[in-house]
């Protein structure tokens, strides 16, 4: 005879075990689904991050390889050439378009002296050289005895408490070359006359605007102010600085850039003295010029105005 109560109990236990097994299976299935969902979410999120990162890297690379665009007018080689009457040579301005002014308006001989300068408007030694020789160089160019190539670069952009004064000042000079080239030499002197000390924040853009547009005869003052505020040629200055410091020094056969100021006379490097004196530079100019009879050449006289030999 069958013991029904025992059989019923066994069946009940089996049913409970089966129900527990099914519940456990459902829980495992749900957990697996959640895990798959989490993994999928992580994969999607990671994919989005990687795509975004790739986009940022691409933008940076594209931006870093983009050329700076056209530089300022009258500075095709990175510098502006100043000639007779301190006018920019070949600028298409009120200056004569003759690239070879002579010391005597009636003479046909080209200047025997070509002075090339690479300057940084925050460089204290550049300021000392300008103080000692700026007026003398101006007299050579003004008389037609020399042409002067000035290359503003920015080697000290990290020496002005983060304001990049060196770069901003060189950009301001480039703005003048672009808009009012005949006043470039006067602006160059004005920037050195107001040169801030290295390690300070330097001059503000507003101060640079006032100095530059305050020079007598400046043209397109509004456009120059905008150019300074927008740092229109800052990237161009930065690229020229990189090229020059890497050894691309137009006007010389130098393989390495020795730093600012770099002063060349007819391609020969002037070795700075300490202290920097006008007498020493005058002597170097005459020597480098290699004066010949009938060629206008400055003499190392006490006068600031050159004479012809």
C-alpha positions as CSV (number, residue, x, y, z in Angstrom):
1,X,0.0,0.0,0.0
2,X,1.4,3.4,-1.0
3,X,2.3,6.0,1.6
4,X,0.7,9.0,0.0
5,X,1.8,11.6,2.6
6,X,5.4,10.7,2.0
7,X,5.0,10.9,-1.7
8,X,3.2,14.2,-1.5
9,X,6.0,15.6,0.6
10,X,8.6,14.4,-1.8
11,X,6.8,15.9,-4.8
12,X,6.4,19.2,-2.9
13,X,10.1,19.2,-2.2
14,X,10.9,18.6,-5.9
15,X,8.6,21.4,-6.9
16,X,10.3,23.8,-4.5
17,X,13.7,22.8,-5.8
18,X,12.6,23.2,-9.4
19,X,11.1,26.6,-8.6
20,X,14.3,27.7,-6.8
21,X,16.3,26.4,-9.7
22,X,14.2,28.4,-12.2
23,X,14.4,31.5,-10.0
24,X,18.2,31.2,-9.8
25,X,18.4,30.7,-13.6
26,X,16.2,33.8,-14.1
27,X,18.5,35.8,-11.8
28,X,21.6,34.6,-13.6
29,X,20.0,35.5,-17.0
30,X,19.1,39.0,-15.7
31,X,22.6,39.5,-14.3
32,X,24.1,38.4,-17.7
33,X,21.9,40.8,-19.5
34,X,22.8,43.6,-17.1
35,X,26.5,42.8,-17.5
36,X,26.2,42.8,-21.3
37,X,24.4,46.1,-21.1
38,X,27.1,47.5,-18.9
39,X,29.8,46.3,-21.2
40,X,28.0,47.6,-24.2
41,X,27.6,51.0,-22.5
42,X,31.3,51.1,-21.5
43,X,32.3,50.2,-25.1
44,X,30.1,52.9,-26.5
45,X,31.3,55.4,-24.0
46,X,34.9,54.5,-24.7
47,X,34.3,54.7,-28.4
48,X,32.9,58.2,-28.0
49,X,35.8,59.2,-25.9
50,X,38.3,57.8,-28.4
51,X,36.5,59.5,-31.3
52,X,36.5,62.8,-29.5
53,X,40.2,62.4,-28.6
54,X,41.1,61.6,-32.2
55,X,39.2,64.6,-33.3
56,X,41.0,66.8,-30.9
57,X,44.4,65.4,-32.0
58,X,43.5,65.9,-35.6
59,X,42.5,69.5,-35.0
60,X,45.8,70.1,-33.2
61,X,47.8,68.5,-35.9
62,X,46.0,70.3,-38.6
63,X,46.4,73.6,-36.8
64,X,50.1,73.0,-36.2
65,X,50.7,72.2,-39.8
66,X,48.7,75.1,-41.2
67,X,50.9,77.9,-42.5
68,X,50.6,81.2,-40.7
69,X,49.1,82.7,-43.8
70,X,50.4,85.7,-45.6
71,X,52.8,87.8,-43.5
72,X,52.9,91.5,-43.4
73,X,53.5,93.5,-46.6
74,X,57.1,94.6,-47.1
75,X,58.6,91.8,-45.1
76,X,58.8,88.9,-47.5
77,X,62.1,87.6,-46.1
78,X,61.1,88.3,-42.5
79,X,62.6,91.8,-42.4
80,X,61.8,95.2,-43.8
81,X,64.4,97.2,-45.7
82,X,64.9,100.9,-44.8
83,X,66.6,103.2,-47.3
84,X,67.2,106.8,-48.1
85,X,65.1,109.3,-46.1
86,X,64.3,106.4,-43.8
87,X,61.7,105.2,-46.3
88,X,60.8,101.5,-46.7
89,X,62.5,100.3,-49.9
90,X,60.1,98.8,-52.5
91,X,57.1,99.3,-50.3
92,X,55.1,101.1,-53.0
93,X,54.6,104.0,-50.5
94,X,55.7,107.5,-50.9
95,X,59.2,106.3,-50.9
96,X,61.1,105.9,-54.1
97,X,60.7,102.4,-55.5
98,X,64.4,102.4,-56.3
99,X,65.9,99.6,-54.2
100,X,69.3,101.1,-54.3
101,X,69.3,104.7,-53.1
102,X,72.6,106.5,-53.2
103,X,74.3,108.9,-50.8
104,X,74.2,111.7,-53.3
105,X,70.8,112.2,-55.1
106,X,72.7,112.8,-58.3
107,X,74.9,109.7,-57.9
108,X,74.1,106.4,-59.5
109,X,76.2,104.2,-57.2
110,X,74.3,101.8,-54.9
111,X,74.9,102.0,-51.1
112,X,78.1,100.2,-50.2
113,X,76.7,99.2,-46.8
114,X,73.9,96.8,-46.0
115,X,73.1,96.5,-42.3
116,X,71.0,93.6,-41.2
117,X,69.6,93.4,-37.6
118,X,67.7,90.6,-35.9
119,X,66.1,92.1,-32.7
120,X,63.8,91.2,-29.9
121,X,62.1,94.2,-28.3
122,X,62.5,92.6,-24.8
123,X,66.2,91.8,-25.3
124,X,68.2,94.2,-23.0
125,X,71.3,93.9,-25.1
126,X,69.3,94.9,-28.2
127,X,68.2,98.0,-26.3
128,X,71.8,98.8,-25.4
129,X,72.9,98.4,-29.0
130,X,70.0,100.6,-30.2
131,X,70.8,103.3,-27.6
132,X,74.5,103.4,-28.7
133,X,74.0,103.0,-32.5
134,X,70.4,103.7,-33.5
135,X,70.9,107.3,-34.4
136,X,74.1,106.5,-36.3
137,X,72.4,103.8,-38.3
138,X,69.5,106.1,-39.0
139,X,71.9,108.7,-40.4
140,X,73.5,106.2,-42.7
141,X,70.2,105.1,-44.1
142,X,68.8,108.6,-44.3
143,X,71.7,109.9,-46.3
144,X,71.6,106.9,-48.6
145,X,75.0,105.5,-47.6
146,X,73.4,102.3,-46.3
147,X,70.2,100.2,-46.3
148,X,69.0,98.7,-43.1
149,X,67.2,95.4,-42.9
150,X,65.3,95.0,-39.5
151,X,64.0,91.5,-38.6
152,X,61.8,91.6,-35.4
153,X,61.7,88.2,-33.8
154,X,60.4,86.8,-30.5
155,X,63.0,84.7,-28.7
156,X,62.0,85.9,-25.2
157,X,58.3,85.3,-25.2
158,X,58.5,83.2,-22.0
159,X,60.3,86.1,-20.1
160,X,57.4,88.4,-19.4
161,X,55.2,86.7,-16.8
162,X,53.1,84.9,-19.3
163,X,52.1,87.9,-21.3
164,X,54.3,87.1,-24.3
165,X,55.4,90.7,-24.6
166,X,58.2,89.8,-27.0
167,X,55.8,88.2,-29.4
168,X,53.2,91.0,-29.1
169,X,55.8,93.7,-29.6
170,X,57.2,92.0,-32.7
171,X,53.6,91.7,-34.0
172,X,53.1,95.4,-33.4
173,X,56.2,96.1,-35.5
174,X,54.9,93.8,-38.3
175,X,51.6,95.7,-38.2
176,X,53.5,98.9,-39.0
177,X,55.5,97.3,-41.8
178,X,52.2,96.2,-43.3
179,X,50.3,99.5,-42.9
180,X,52.7,102.3,-42.5
181,X,56.2,101.1,-43.6
182,X,57.8,104.5,-44.0
183,X,57.4,105.0,-40.3
184,X,58.9,101.6,-39.4
185,X,62.3,102.9,-38.3
186,X,60.8,105.5,-36.1
187,X,58.5,102.9,-34.5
188,X,61.5,100.6,-34.0
189,X,63.3,103.3,-32.1
190,X,60.1,104.2,-30.1
191,X,59.7,100.6,-29.0
192,X,63.2,100.4,-27.7
193,X,62.9,103.8,-26.0
194,X,60.0,102.4,-24.0
195,X,61.5,98.9,-23.6
196,X,60.3,97.2,-20.4
197,X,62.6,95.2,-18.2
198,X,63.0,91.5,-18.9
199,X,61.0,89.4,-16.4
200,X,58.2,92.0,-16.0
201,X,54.8,91.7,-17.6
202,X,55.9,94.2,-20.3
203,X,53.6,96.8,-21.9
204,X,49.9,96.1,-22.5
205,X,48.4,96.1,-26.0
206,X,46.9,99.4,-25.2
207,X,50.3,100.9,-24.4
208,X,51.8,99.4,-27.6
209,X,49.0,100.9,-29.6
210,X,49.6,104.4,-28.1
211,X,53.4,104.2,-28.7
212,X,53.0,103.0,-32.3
213,X,50.2,105.3,-33.3
214,X,51.9,108.2,-31.6
215,X,54.8,108.2,-34.0
216,X,54.8,111.2,-36.3
217,X,53.4,110.5,-39.8
218,X,51.9,107.1,-38.9
219,X,49.2,106.0,-41.4
220,X,46.2,103.8,-41.0
221,X,46.3,104.2,-37.2
222,X,42.9,102.4,-36.7
223,X,43.9,99.4,-38.8
224,X,47.2,99.2,-36.9
225,X,45.4,99.3,-33.5
226,X,43.2,96.5,-34.6
227,X,46.2,94.5,-35.9
228,X,47.9,94.9,-32.5
229,X,44.7,93.9,-30.6
230,X,44.0,90.9,-32.8
231,X,47.7,89.8,-32.9
232,X,47.2,89.5,-36.7
233,X,50.8,88.5,-37.4
234,X,51.7,86.7,-34.1
235,X,51.7,83.3,-35.7
236,X,53.8,84.6,-38.6
237,X,56.3,86.1,-36.1
238,X,56.4,82.8,-34.2
239,X,57.1,80.8,-37.3
240,X,59.8,83.3,-38.4
241,X,61.4,83.1,-35.0
242,X,61.5,79.3,-35.1
243,X,63.0,79.3,-38.6
244,X,65.7,81.9,-37.6
245,X,66.7,80.2,-34.4
246,X,66.9,76.9,-36.4
247,X,69.6,78.5,-38.6
248,X,67.6,80.1,-41.4
249,X,69.2,83.5,-41.3
250,X,68.6,85.5,-44.5
251,X,71.4,87.9,-45.2
252,X,74.2,85.7,-43.8
253,X,75.9,82.4,-44.3
254,X,75.6,81.5,-40.6
255,X,74.7,77.9,-39.8
256,X,73.7,78.6,-36.2
257,X,71.8,81.6,-34.8
258,X,73.9,83.2,-32.1
259,X,71.0,85.1,-30.4
260,X,69.8,88.7,-30.3
261,X,70.9,91.2,-31.3
262,X,72.5,89.7,-34.4
263,X,74.0,92.5,-36.4
264,X,75.5,92.0,-39.8
265,X,77.2,94.5,-42.1
266,X,77.5,93.3,-45.6
267,X,76.9,89.7,-44.3
268,X,79.7,89.9,-41.7
269,X,78.7,89.4,-38.1
270,X,79.5,92.2,-35.7
271,X,80.8,90.9,-32.4
272,X,79.3,92.9,-29.6
273,X,81.7,94.7,-27.2
274,X,81.2,95.3,-23.5
275,X,80.2,98.0,-23.1
276,X,78.6,98.5,-26.5
277,X,80.0,101.6,-28.1
278,X,79.3,103.6,-31.2
279,X,83.0,104.1,-32.0
280,X,83.6,100.4,-32.2
281,X,80.6,99.8,-34.4
282,X,81.5,102.7,-36.7
283,X,85.0,101.2,-37.2
284,X,83.4,97.8,-38.0
285,X,81.0,99.4,-40.5
286,X,83.9,101.0,-42.4
287,X,85.9,97.9,-42.4
288,X,83.1,95.7,-43.5
289,X,82.1,98.1,-46.3
290,X,85.5,97.6,-48.0
291,X,85.6,101.2,-49.2
292,X,86.8,101.8,-52.7
293,X,87.5,105.1,-54.4
294,X,84.3,106.8,-55.6
295,X,82.0,104.6,-53.5
296,X,80.0,106.3,-50.8
297,X,81.1,104.9,-47.5
298,X,80.6,106.2,-43.9
299,X,83.7,107.2,-42.0
300,X,84.2,106.6,-38.2
301,X,84.3,110.3,-37.4
302,X,82.9,111.9,-34.3
303,X,79.9,113.2,-36.3
304,X,76.8,111.1,-36.4
305,X,76.4,112.0,-40.1
306,X,78.4,109.8,-42.4
307,X,80.7,111.2,-45.0
308,X,81.8,109.8,-48.4
309,X,85.3,108.6,-49.0
